[in-house]
Amino acid sequence: MSATRWTLTALGVLGGAIGVLGVVAPDRSLDAAGFEPVADRAPGDHTLTILRSSSLAALSEGGLYVLGATLGWRLFPAQAVAHRLLLAADMVGQVVTGRGPRSLLRGAAWEGVGAAAIGAAVWFDRRR
C-alpha cells in the first residue's frame, strides 16, 4: 500500500476515534481539546449537543478517509488537504479575531499537521 493510503487510513482511524470519544464522553473530549470544564451548564447551553453532532461528523469523516484510501480515490488526497487547510485557517481566524478560545489552536495544529502529512505522503509516492 502506498504512503498516501497509509497516511489517509491512519488519520481516518485517529479522527474516527476522536469522534467516538466525543459521542461517548463529551466532557472528556472537551478536556482533551483544552476547554475549561463546566460543572453546571446554564439552561439553553447546547455545547454538549453540538459537540456530539460534530463528533459524529468526525467519525463519518474518519470513515470517508478509510474508504477513500481503501478504494484509491485519485482526487481524495487533494480534497483532504484542501479541507484540512480550510479548517485550520478557520480555527486560527477565530482565535485571532477573538471569537474563539486559544485552545482552538490545538485543532488548527491537528488539521495543519494532517494536511502536511498527506502532502508529504503524496510527494513521497510520486518520487518512487
N, C-alpha and C positions, 0 to 999 in steps of 0.2 A: 504494500500500500504506500502511496506517495506521502511525503511530509505534509502536504496540504491537507490530505484526507485525515491523517493522524491528528493534525492540529485542530481541524474543524470538529472531529469526534471528541477530542479531549475537552475543548471549550464547550461543546454541546452538553457533555456529561456534567461538567462543573456547573454550567449555567442551570441545567435541569435540577441538580442537587440544591443549588441556592434557591431555586423556585420551590422545591419541596419543603425546604426549611421555612420559607415564608408562609406556606399554606398550613403546615403542621404546627409551627411555633413562631407566630409573627413577632412576639416580643423579643425572642432570641435573635430573630432576623434583624430587627431594628437595632438591637445592641451590637450585633456583628458589623452593622453598617456605620456604627459610630454615633447613632442618635441617642439622646438622653432618654432614660426610662421615665415613663409617666405612670405613677401609681394609680391614680384615678382619672379617667378621661371624662371630660365635660360632656354633657348631653349634646348631641349633634356632632360630636367628634367622630368622624368616619375613617380615621387613619388606618385602623386595622382592616377595615373592609377594603379600602383602596390597596393596602399592602397585599392582601390575599389575592385580589384581582391581578395586580402587577406580577405577583409571584406565579400565578397560573400562566401569565404571558411569558415569563421567563422559562417556565417548564416547557411550554409549547415551542418557544424559540430554540431551546436546547434540543428538543426533538427534531426540529427542522434542520439544525446543524448536523445531527447524526444522519438524518435521512439524506440531506444534500451530499454529505461525504460518502455515504454508502452507495448512492446511485450515481455519484460522479457528475453532478450537475455542473456543467462547464462554467457558467457565469456566477455560480453561487459564491465563490470566494470574493469576487469583486463586490458583489452586493453586500456581503457580510462586512467587509472592510468599510465600505461607504456608510453602512448603517451604524457601525460601532463608532466611527469618527463623528457622525452627526450626533449620536447620543453623548459622546464625550464633550463635544463643543457646547451642547445644550446645558449639560451639568456645570461646566466651567462658567458659562454665561450666567446661569442662575446665581452662582456664588459671587461672581464679580459685580453683578447688579444688586446684590443684597436680597434677592428673592429666595435664596436657598442657603441652608447651613453649610459651613465649611466641610462637613462630613460628606457632602456630595462629591468632593474631590476624590474620595476613595472609589466611588463608582466611575468617575471620569477616568481615573487611572486604570481601573479594570478594563474599561472599554478600549482605551488607548493601547494598552499592552496587548490586548486581544487582537486589535487591528494590526499592530506591528508584528505579532507572531504569525498571523495569517499571511501578511505581506511577505515576511521573511521566508515562510514555507513555500509560497508560490515562486519567489525568486530562486530559492534553492532547487525546486523541482525543474524550473526552466533551464537551469545551468547544467543539469545532469544529462 
